[in-house]
Structure formats: structure tokens, C-alpha cells
């Protein structure tokens, strides 16, 4: 494949602290594209005339009139469609007119009538593996949750707390967050929206660091293959039984190690190869 220069541009509106969260996904794109021989950089609010620019976070505000002469495509990481995120119509208009890479095929119908959009998922990131991992049974944080909290999530966290679990809640991004993940026996994941798109970005980060993930399972939850056997899946009706009877047992630790090993075996490079060819052909 022809060597290509790629600029992964994160849109960070003034005053926005959450936009930097896209760094996790951008780093994974960088890793995969570098494996394919591309020269890749990550930038904040800076387009590069000598590169194909993949734009992350354009729902926060992106004006095509300001970047005439650049080659660019968009990476959609928002949950779109029924019961998903509320985004400005201008963002959907962008996605309908310009090249897009998406992380979930269920999003595409919100902006395209026919799907020609490459779908990529997130998997094992060896650059996140800690050199000195603490044994699971010796980790000081019993259960960790991080991410935005709405009423839906708040109720589930209360249910877990009522099971006698020492639940820690963390806010923020970056290395400090990853260090806390590595100190947790497990991370709990649950959906923010009723659309129930699986939170791949959160979960691949935790599993790659070497921390098990316990995730809510609803009738609408759908996850890529690499997560099917790598995550502890729980229906809401099963929370009490699991946290009372299984979570603190040695069998949980044994199964968790097996799940972490299985996750490391799955490679998503072909998805990124397809995505790279797509942007080489279609980026404006």
C-alpha cells in the first residue's frame, strides 16, 4: 500500500474539556495506520495541507468554508439515530456530503440512505499494556466507573453500591485515568443512551490496560466480536446475584484472566486497511 501522511485532527471548541477524550480513539487509529505503513500525527484544531485529515469531534463545530484546499474526511464517534445523541443538523449534513468512517453500522442510517461507509472497531492496544501490572486480587480499587453520569447511569451505580460493593467514580482523561484503571479489580460499563450502542472506546482502553470489564447487557446491546467473550455481560435483573455471589470469588479472577487473554488475540487490522484505502480514494 502506498505510504500516506495522515493527520488525526481533534476538534476542541474553546472551553471544552471533553473533546480531549477523543485522544483515546485517535491513538488507536494512529497505531493501526502506522502498522499499515502510514505516517501519522495527532493534532488539536490544526489541519495539514500535506496530509489526509481525519477529523474527530466535528459535532462540536466544524466549518468547511475555512479549510478550502485541504483533504479531509470525518470520523463519527457519536451515537446517532433514534434514542441516541442530540446533534445539530449541520453535523448530519456534513456526514451526508463528505467521506466518513464510523464505528457502528447502526449510526449510518442517520446520515446516509445507502451505506458506503467503512466501519472500524476498537481492539487490543498493546501500547496501553502496563509493564508492572498489579495482580487482580491485590488491586486497591474494588470496582471503578468513569464517564459522564445521567439519571440512567446513576440508578445502576446506586444498585451496585447497595450490593455492598466499594464503587469508585472517576472523572477525567489521560494517563492519570489509565493508572487508576490499572489499580481496579474491574471497571463497570453501562449505556448512557437508550440506543445502547456499546461503549467500545471505554472498554478497549480498560481491557488493553489489563483490567476486566463488567458491562450492562440490554436487548439492544450489540458489540463487535472481540468483546463478546472478553467482557462480563450482565442483564440488569442479574446485578444483585452477580455482585453478591460471584464478583468477590476466586472463580471471577480466573475467568477474568481468560477473558483478558482472549481479547489480546483479536486483530482488527483489516478494518483499518479498508478504511485507509477508502480515505485515500475519497478524501476531498
Secondary structure, DSSP 8 states (H G I E B T S, - for coil): ----EEEEEE---TT-SGGGGGHHHHHHHHHHHHHTT-EEEEEES---TTSEEEEE-GGG---GGGGTT-EEEEEE-S--STTS----HHHHHHHHHS-EEES-HHHHTTT-SS---EE------GGG--SS---GGG-SBSEEEES---HHHHHHHHHHHTTT--EEEE---SHHHHHHHTTBSEEEE--SSTT-B--HHHHHHHHHHT-EEEEE--TT-B--HHHHTTSEEE-GGGHHHHHHHTTTSHHHHHHHHHHHHHHHT---HHHHHHHHHHHHHH--
